[in-house]
């Protein structure tokens, strides 16, 4: 019986699932099963799963579309392992991942862990730029598993895991945005230790277009207010910085238009800092240039989502029934 159960929700990701499964076949430690839960996809990947059935211990399920959290819970209920691992379907797993994870847990068992994500060398320039934007200290403050952090580490669902004991006590994911932060908070409140295992990283393809990336980060900003309503102490200064950045950029543009042109200089100076940092990290002029764009998209989209939700849910009082809203999504 495998120790790890890898649970992956899937929605119209045939190509990505193939890459994920291919990477899992190359693992140096094979003490795991794979559970694919197709959440109402119109482009099913059952044939892809079948093609890897002789190389992996794999279970494939297709169910009606209800959301990624419910799909994960569906997989947990059918898992046989003692430790559940969660990946997004657009991840590629380095071959040493499970050997690194198992050795780390044997040396210092942790009921819940999370690992970082990175850009694979074969990712395209936009994917590498988005990866920089999501992991750089200059944009996120290191809250996504970086070496320097401005808040307590919180595992993310593209690379996290917890024991069967945690699930039995805390329950599964709730169908909501930022469901990984929600369940990590509940795990910590239940008294379980959470640890960042930096060497257990994954390659994460993330969004392929700037538009989809903007939509995703806008939702992230909105969900931060939902988390504040659920857990009043969860909102930290670092979470407000994109909103401050958004308002600050607007103020500087207005000052440049109606007062002095040089009032806008902090914006290009910050852009130059991003470009230099991205160039040092990626060693690519193209990626560094795109990274400036993706970083501004991330900050402005997240900031506008945060401001929008703050005004609607807090100032105007429409967020009082957030628990009921989550329950209606059938994730409770």
C-alpha positions in Angstrom: 0.0 0.0 0.0 1.5 3.4 -1.0 2.3 5.9 1.7 1.5 8.9 -0.5 -1.7 9.6 -2.3 -1.3 12.2 -5.0 -4.6 14.0 -5.7 -5.1 16.2 -8.8 -8.3 18.0 -9.8 -8.5 18.3 -13.6 -10.6 20.6 -15.8 -9.9 20.5 -19.5 -6.1 20.0 -19.1 -5.3 17.0 -21.4 -1.8 18.3 -22.4 -0.9 19.4 -18.9 -2.0 16.1 -17.4 0.2 14.2 -19.8 3.2 16.2 -18.8 2.4 15.8 -15.1 2.0 12.0 -15.4 5.2 11.7 -17.5 7.1 13.5 -14.7 5.6 11.2 -12.1 6.8 8.1 -14.0 10.4 9.4 -13.6 10.3 9.7 -9.8 13.2 8.1 -8.0 10.8 7.2 -5.1 7.6 5.5 -6.3 5.9 5.1 -2.9 2.7 6.8 -4.2 -0.6 6.4 -6.0 -2.1 9.0 -8.3 -5.8 10.0 -8.2 -7.0 12.1 -11.1 -10.5 13.6 -10.5 -11.9 15.1 -13.7 -14.3 17.8 -12.7 -16.8 17.8 -15.5 -14.3 18.4 -18.3 -15.5 18.5 -21.8 -12.0 17.5 -23.0 -11.6 14.3 -21.0 -8.2 12.8 -20.2 -9.3 9.2 -19.4 -7.3 7.9 -22.3 -4.3 9.8 -21.1 -4.6 8.2 -17.7 -5.1 4.8 -19.3 -1.9 5.2 -21.3 0.1 5.6 -18.0 -1.8 2.9 -16.1 1.0 0.3 -16.6 3.7 2.8 -15.4 1.9 4.3 -12.4 -0.6 3.2 -9.7 -3.4 5.4 -10.9 -7.1 5.9 -10.4 -9.1 8.0 -12.7 -12.6 9.4 -11.9 -14.9 11.6 -13.9 -17.6 13.5 -12.1 -20.0 16.5 -12.6 -18.5 19.9 -12.4 -18.7 21.2 -8.8 -15.4 22.9 -8.3 -11.7 22.0 -7.6 -12.1 21.8 -3.8 -15.0 19.3 -4.1 -12.9 17.4 -6.6 -10.0 17.2 -4.2 -12.3 16.0 -1.4 -13.7 13.4 -3.8 -10.1 12.1 -4.3 -9.3 12.1 -0.6 -12.3 9.9 0.1 -11.0 7.3 -2.4 -7.3 7.5 -1.4 -5.5 4.7 0.4 -2.4 6.5 1.4 -1.6 7.9 4.9 -0.3 11.2 3.5 -2.2 13.2 0.9 -0.2 15.3 -1.7 -2.0 17.9 -3.8 -0.7 19.2 -7.1 -2.4 21.4 -9.7 -2.8 19.7 -13.1 -0.4 22.2 -14.7 2.6 21.2 -12.6 5.6 19.1 -13.6 7.3 17.3 -10.7 11.1 17.0 -10.5 12.3 13.4 -10.3 13.8 13.8 -6.8 10.5 15.3 -5.4 9.2 12.2 -3.5 12.6 11.0 -2.3 13.3 14.5 -0.9 9.9 14.7 0.7 10.0 11.2 2.2 13.5 11.8 3.6 12.4 15.1 5.1 9.3 13.7 6.7 11.3 10.7 8.1 13.8 13.1 9.7 11.2 15.5 11.0 7.6 14.4 10.5 5.2 17.3 9.9 1.4 16.8 9.7 1.2 19.5 7.0 3.8 20.8 4.6 4.1 23.0 1.6 6.7 23.5 -1.0 7.7 26.2 -3.5 7.2 26.4 -7.2 9.6 27.4 -9.9 9.9 27.8 -13.6 11.3 24.9 -15.6 14.1 25.8 -18.1 11.8 24.7 -20.9 8.9 27.0 -20.0 8.2 29.8 -22.4 9.2 33.4 -21.7 5.7 34.4 -20.5 5.5 31.5 -18.1 9.0 32.3 -16.7 8.0 36.0 -16.3 4.8 35.1 -14.5 6.8 32.7 -12.2 9.2 35.6 -11.4 6.2 37.9 -10.6 4.6 35.3 -8.3 7.8 34.5 -6.3 9.9 37.7 -6.2 10.4 39.5 -2.9 9.8 42.7 -4.8 6.3 41.7 -5.8 4.9 39.3 -3.2 7.2 39.8 -0.2 8.3 36.2 -0.3 4.9 34.9 1.0 4.8 32.1 -1.6 7.7 30.0 -0.2 10.6 32.4 -0.9 13.8 32.6 1.2 12.6 35.8 2.9 9.1 36.1 4.2 7.0 38.9 5.6 4.3 36.5 7.1 4.0 33.0 8.4 4.3 30.4 5.7 1.0 29.1 4.2 1.1 26.1 1.9 -0.6 26.5 -1.5 -2.6 23.8 -3.3 -0.2 23.5 -6.2 2.3 21.8 -3.8 1.1 20.9 -0.4 0.2 17.8 1.7 -1.2 16.7 5.0 -1.7 13.5 6.9 -4.8 11.4 7.1 -5.0 12.4 10.7 -5.2 16.0 9.8 -8.0 15.3 7.3 -9.9 13.3 9.9 -9.8 16.1 12.4 -10.0 19.2 10.2 -12.0 18.0 7.2 -11.4 18.7 3.6 -11.2 21.8 1.3 -14.1 24.2 1.2 -15.3 25.4 -2.3 -14.1 29.0 -2.3 -11.3 31.2 -3.7 -8.0 30.8 -1.8 -9.2 27.5 -0.4 -5.6 26.4 0.3 -5.1 29.4 2.7 -8.5 28.6 4.3 -7.6 24.9 5.0 -4.0 25.8 6.1 -5.5 28.2 8.6 -7.9 25.6 9.9 -5.0 23.1 10.2 -2.9 25.5 12.2 -5.9 26.5 14.4 -6.4 22.7 15.1 -2.9 22.6 16.6 -1.0 20.9 13.8 2.4 22.1 12.8 3.0 23.3 9.3 6.4 23.4 7.6 7.9 24.7 4.4 10.1 22.1 2.7 12.0 24.2 0.2 13.7 21.3 -1.5 10.4 19.7 -2.4 9.6 22.1 -5.2 7.5 21.7 -8.3 7.6 23.3 -11.8 4.4 25.3 -12.2 3.3 26.4 -15.6 0.7 28.8 -14.3 -1.3 30.9 -16.7 -0.3 31.1 -20.4 -1.8 34.5 -21.2 -1.5 37.9 -19.6 -5.3 38.3 -19.6 -5.9 35.1 -17.7 -3.1 36.0 -15.3 -4.8 39.3 -14.6 -8.1 37.7 -14.0 -6.5 35.1 -11.6 -4.7 37.7 -9.5 -7.8 40.0 -9.4 -9.7 37.1 -7.8 -6.8 36.5 -5.4 -7.1 40.1 -4.2 -10.9 39.7 -3.7 -10.5 36.4 -1.8 -8.1 38.1 0.7 -11.1 40.1 2.0 -13.1 36.9 2.3 -10.3 35.4 4.3 -10.3 38.4 6.6 -14.0 38.0 7.2 -13.5 34.3 8.1 -10.3 34.9 10.1 -10.1 38.6 11.3 -6.5 38.2 12.4 -5.3 36.8 9.0 -4.9 40.1 7.2 -1.4 41.3 7.4 0.4 44.5 6.2 2.0 42.6 3.3 -1.5 41.7 1.9 -2.5 45.4 1.7 0.7 46.4 -0.3 -0.7 45.7 -3.8 -3.8 47.9 -2.9 -1.4 50.7 -1.6 0.6 50.3 -4.8 -2.5 50.6 -7.0 -3.7 53.7 -5.2 -0.2 55.1 -5.2 0.3 54.6 -9.0 -3.0 56.4 -9.6 -2.0 59.2 -7.3 1.4 59.6 -9.0 -0.2 59.7 -12.5 -2.6 62.4 -11.4 0.1 64.4 -9.8 2.2 64.1 -13.0 -0.8 65.3 -15.1 -2.0 68.2 -12.9 1.2 69.2 -11.0 4.7 68.2 -12.0 5.7 65.6 -14.6 8.5 64.2 -12.4 6.0 63.1 -9.8 5.7 59.9 -11.9 9.4 59.0 -11.6 8.9 56.4 -8.7 7.0 54.2 -11.2 9.8 53.8 -13.8 12.4 53.6 -11.0 10.5 50.6 -9.5 10.1 49.1 -13.0 13.9 49.4 -13.4 14.4 47.6 -10.1 12.1 44.8 -11.2 13.9 44.5 -14.6 17.4 44.3 -12.9 16.2 41.7 -10.4 14.5 39.6 -13.1 17.5 39.8 -15.3 19.8 38.6 -12.5 17.4 35.7 -11.7 16.5 34.6 -15.2 19.6 35.7 -17.2 17.3 36.6 -20.1 16.6 40.1 -21.5 13.3 38.9 -23.0 12.1 37.3 -19.8 13.2 40.3 -17.7 11.3 42.7 -19.9 8.1 40.7 -19.8 8.5 40.3 -16.1 8.2 44.0 -15.6 4.8 43.8 -17.4 3.6 40.7 -15.5 4.7 42.2 -12.2 2.6 45.4 -12.8 -0.3 43.3 -13.9 -0.1 41.2 -10.8 0.1 44.1 -8.4 -2.5 46.2 -10.1 -5.0 43.3 -10.6 -4.6 42.0 -7.1 -4.8 45.6 -5.7 -7.9 46.4 -7.6 -9.5 43.1 -6.6 -8.6 43.8 -2.9 -10.1 47.4 -3.1 -13.2 46.2 -4.9 -13.9 43.5 -2.3 -13.0 45.8 0.6 -15.5 48.4 -0.5 -18.3 45.9 -1.3 -17.9 43.4 1.5 -16.6 45.6 4.4 -17.5 49.3 3.8 -20.9 48.4 2.2 -21.5 45.4 4.5 -22.2 42.8 1.9 -19.8 40.3 3.4 -21.6 39.4 6.6 -22.9 36.1 5.3 -19.6 34.7 4.0 -19.9 31.4 5.8 -23.4 30.9 4.3 -21.9 31.8 0.9 -19.2 29.2 1.2 -21.8 26.6 2.4 -23.9 27.3 -0.7 -20.9 26.3 -2.8 -21.1 22.8 -1.2 -17.6 23.0 0.2 -18.6 23.0 3.9 
